[in-house]
Amino acid sequence: MAQAVIGIKSVTVQPGETVSAIAKRELGNAGRWREVFLMNAQTMASQRANQPSAKIGPDFVWPGTELIIVDGFVLPEEDAKPEAKAKASKPASKKGK
């Protein structure tokens, strides 16, 4: 049985970058921003705590921040999109019957 290869690297956030832009560049899909956010939740939460007056959304990250990117990270079940959960729970249809 083959083993999955997981790539781990560190990236430094540049001015003007967002979490979704980093996800697109590093993971190939801006929609994977939740993975980047969850992998770095502690770092991002501490930054937000240090800037309580800043109006920032989940896609914002401070320039100069070091983020860990893991290609192969799997979102926890509760964070998966509802349509993905529904699709995964449906039995495969039998064609031709």
Rosetta blueprint (number, residue, H / E / L):
1 M L
2 A L
3 Q L
4 A L
5 V L
6 I L
7 G E
8 I E
9 K E
10 S E
11 V E
12 T E
13 V L
14 Q L
15 P L
16 G L
17 E L
18 T E
19 V H
20 S H
21 A H
22 I H
23 A H
24 K H
25 R H
26 E H
27 L H
28 G L
29 N L
30 A H
31 G H
32 R H
33 W H
34 R H
35 E H
36 V H
37 F H
38 L H
39 M H
40 N L
41 A H
42 Q H
43 T H
44 M H
45 A H
46 S H
47 Q H
48 R H
49 A H
50 N H
51 Q L
52 P L
53 S L
54 A L
55 K L
56 I L
57 G L
58 P L
59 D L
60 F E
61 V L
62 W L
63 P L
64 G L
65 T L
66 E E
67 L E
68 I E
69 I E
70 V E
71 D E
72 G L
73 F L
74 V L
75 L L
76 P L
77 E H
78 E H
79 D H
80 A L
81 K L
82 P H
83 E H
84 A H
85 K H
86 A H
87 K H
88 A H
89 S H
90 K L
91 P L
92 A L
93 S L
94 K L
95 K L
96 G L
97 K L
